Each structure stands twice: as C-alpha cells, then as structure tokens.
C-alpha cells in the first residue's frame, strides 16, 4: 500500500541523455537518446524528450472490457457467456457511483475532448470478446471525438472462451472482427506517426512475440524518431509475477493459473520462445524509445528499466486512464 501511495503522489524525474546500445556487430557503443526527463504525479505523466517535437497530450486507455452484443453474437453465446457477465457494473473512480463499462468509456472520451487531448492510445482489452456490436459502438464513439487513435488488442478482445484452436490461430481468425479498430493497418504490428512521435503497436496478447514482429520492431529502433511502444501485456520486471510480464523467466505452462477458467490453450511448455526474449532485450536497448504503454493488470504501475519507463494504465472499467503530456526539453 505504501509503495502505491508513493508512486501515485510523488513526481519522479531525471533520466539520462545518453544511452548504451549495441551496434550490429555486438559492440557496445554510446549514442544519443531521444529521452530526457520523465515525471509522474497521480495519473499525470510528463515526458520531456531530447528530440524536437510538437507538444502532444495523450489519453492512454486500457481494459474497458465492453461486452454489449446483439443477434450476431448469438451463435457464440457458449463462448462469450462468462466474459459477457464481467465488468457490467463498475465503481466510477471519481465519485464511487456504479456505472457500466460503456459509461466509463464515454466519460473518458468526453473528458479527452473537453481537455483537448491530441491522441488516444488504446492498449487492449477494450472488449470482453470480439462482439461486432461492441466494436462498432466503440469505433463510432472514437471517431465521434475526432481525435486520432492507435489500438492494439489484448488477450480478451479476440478471445471466445472454449473455442477450439491454439491461441495464435484464434487470434488470427478473430482479430478480423476488430478490423475497423486497426484503421487499415494489420493486427499484429503497426505504427502511427503523429506530431513527430511514432506510436508503435505490437500485439503481445498471447504473451509471445513472432519473428515478423521482432523484425518490424528492429526497423523502428533504427530510426531516431521518438517512439512510444503500445502493447497489452507489460514486459517483465524483476519482482513482478509471471502474469505481469511478457519476457518473464517464470512464464510458461508450470505457472499458468488462468487457462482453465479462461478456457484457452495453456502457456507454452518450457517458457518463452527465443524470439520473445530477444524482443524483450531489444526493447530495453532502444535509444529512441520514450516509454512503454501497457494494460492487462488493471492497476496503475510504473517500472523503469535501463532508463526506459513502462507504464500500466489503470483499468478503464472505472473510468480511469493515464494523461500523458510529451514535449521537447526546455532550452
Ligand atoms: Fe483486462
């Protein structure tokens, strides 16, 4: 409890301007970083970049868990039953009143509009399952704000519990229902450039990274464009549980406690693939990475590794979000 109060009320500052990286031949070299100063106060995050960019305010939203459905969902009721009943009544974080997940989402978007947010970063579990009615509703609400957004899926957005098939196949099949949310981009990875910031989206909703995603990420870190990495599942940090993290040395079949209730494939025997671990290492060597934005665990956290902050947004079921301002370091 004390730790949480500290993180929520204390401003943190002071990231370095230079950064160790590895060149193609494996030599460690000293290169200039786009990072400058990072500050956190309650749900407000301020990032000053060493690069020149336009001041940008981002609402980071994760884990709204929308589940409205209509006749199109009827053939899938046996797969949507449990999550369809989840997060229907939530406690609004400001007033303590009971509200639905839809109301939480609407209030967050209304606030984004009212307060002049420039960009919305949606990091997964916006939906409880791939309900076309919920997806169409959310997309309409998002476009009504007129605020550009980037979206990447979480483990629930595409998941119908108990459906046959491995997680990777099911994700490939059911992210097709989320097509509008990707705005013409592909589901597994994409980037959105806005105000001199690159929003890099990688789907790690199975906890794993595919070779093509690693290749895509490598292309992004070669650039010197200041970058935010958007994923659903946070990257592992020492002291955190296997469920916290993509890249956790403890992650695997032996530590999977959720597969029975979620009626899904068990986590991989033997732990993460080599590709996932390579991705993990490369994220924390990226000189142009300002921060990692994630969700999944439903509570606000901050971890800093190799000068790179990783933020988990609090669950938006309660109307909570992170309010992130990015600008250049003052001269
Ligand atoms: Fe969630």
Boltz pocket constraint, residues with backbone or C-beta under 6 A from the ligand:
constraints:
  - pocket:
      binder: B
      contacts: [[A, 63], [A, 65], [A, 124], [A, 125], [A, 154], [A, 156], [A, 296], [A, 297], [A, 298]]
      max_distance: 6.0
